[in-house]
Amino acid sequence: MQNACAGSAWVAGNEGSPQVPESVYKVIELVGTSPESWEKAAAAAVEVAAKSLQDLRIAEIADLDMHIGEQGQVIAYRAKVRISFKYRTED
């Protein structure tokens, strides 16, 4: 059985395939908010993560919702974002 490596042409089990180094990635979920848009809410989550994490790889939108006020107005757009980064062990 062959396994495709997401985001590249490398396929496990193929003779002559390029070697891909083994690595481990951690995935966390963050919720970003913005009074303007879901895009800005997602970007806020990634920007904050980038300040404390290294080797960010992928950001995936897991969910979108809105905080609604008493008068039915949109107070904030919220984006739940899954962010992966390269996991490093202390040796």
C-alpha positions, 0 to 999 in steps of 0.5 A: 500500500502506498501513502501520499505525503501531503503537499509534495510529490513524494510517495512512500513505497516508490523506488527512487522517491526523494528521501524525506527526513522524519519529523514530528509536528504538534497541532494546537487549536487557537481562537482568534477574534476580530470586529471586522472579519473572519480573515482578520480573526484567523490572521490574529490567531496565527500572528500571536502563535508566531510570537511564541512558537517556532517553525509554524507549518500549516494553519487550518480553519476548523470553525467560524462563528460570530459573537452576536449582541443583544440587538442582533449586531455582530460584535466579533468574528471568531475563527478557530484555527488549528496550527501545526509546528515542528516539535523539538525535543531537548537533547 
